[in-house]
Amino acid sequence: MCLSGESAELPAPCAKGLASGQRQDQEDPCKTKSKVVGDVTYCDRYWECINNQPELYDCPNGLVFAGKHRGVTEGCDYPWRSNYCDGKQLANGPISTEHCDWLYGIFGHETSCTRYWTCWNGTATEQLCIGGLLYNENAHSCDWPENVDGCQKHPLCNEDANGNVPLGKSCNRYWQCQGGYPRLQRCPAMLVFDRRSLRCVVPPTEDCDVPTTPLPLEYEPEQQQQQQQQQGKQVYVAFLYPLNFFESWQECNIDGGYLASIESPAEQALVEKAMAKARNQTAVYYAGGTAIGRDGRWMWIGLNKEFEHRGYRNFYHDELNNISRGQSCLTVGNWDKPNRGKWDEQECTTKVDGYVCAFPVAGESAFVDARG
């Protein structure tokens, strides 16, 4: 869209026809199958064939041309997602609003390491990194504190760089600070976290009663985990509530569970069973797989465990394509056969239809329509 310094809801052509001064190597969109081509000089412009005539358009301010049906809007994408601008330059400068360097983009917070801004057409929305993560300006996403220059010490650990911190109202989960980096922990079975002594103790405490069901250790040997799963001590619940990965992770933790891990066909079947009880039969859900700050090495965040080299996989098209470098979180699709339940990569800040939590209690998988 040609904005000339102002935002616009619909794209308007900058020019019609290939001008005589246009570079001779500029491809004519009317001679291509897609009818849309990038400008040969400027990465934030593209040509579209309209009524058999080439018309020049600008991407929304802050975005660059990625290709037809690609990117975040109108075939345009965030410039840092790929090498869109190699050998090219920008035709337009930034248009700034409050908290937004450009009308579209993701930008760091002015005063907080755990917050950032997502800007859409000049409107800024404040986002929060949870789970001990900080905003990484280079990756444009939440990341582990050790990967964030200049802000390694997380606010959770300000009082004691090696102490424990309560996790909301949870009775068995807490933050353990290790050199200023928070790590999510779970108390051993039948113990609860005491908010006063800041350690796991025998219940009851002032805030927590004796657990009615023994809770499994978070880092149990694989054989013991399998035995507990066979005994029916993992329940999978699909929540139809649109959140991003970090918000989904937080909600599962607050409720005493974790984003679902899927390490076997049996666990995959339970997750699909929970999703099938939803009213939305085409919904997409976050599960607990992520490669945030791990250079492509995926892990189950609720188990703090890497994907096994020859372990169970159910990715769409049987591969990790990582079209965007920001696609570091795992979703499960509730699609029709044969793609029902397939895994896919997603940008972690994107809100999808819902999320699947795993809870260490007896029972079968169930569907819950909303949080709480």
Secondary structure, DSSP 8 states (H G I E B T S, - for coil): ---TTS--SS---SEES--TTS-TT---GGGSSSSEEE-SSBTTEEEEEETTEEEEEE-STT-EE--TT-TTBTTEE-GGGS-TTTT-B-SS----BTTBSSSSEEEE-SS-SSEEEEEETTEEEEEE--TT-EEETTTTEEE-GGGSTT--S-GGGSS-TTSEEE-TT-SSEEEEEETTEEEEEE--TT-EEETTTTEEESS--SS----SS----TT--HHHHHHHHHTT--EEEEE---B-HHHHHHHHHHTT-EE----SHHHHHHHHHHHHTSS-TT-EEEEEEE-TTTTT--EETTTTEE--TTS---BGGGS---SSTTEEEEEEE--STTSTT-EEEEETTS-BSEEEEEESSSS--EEESS--
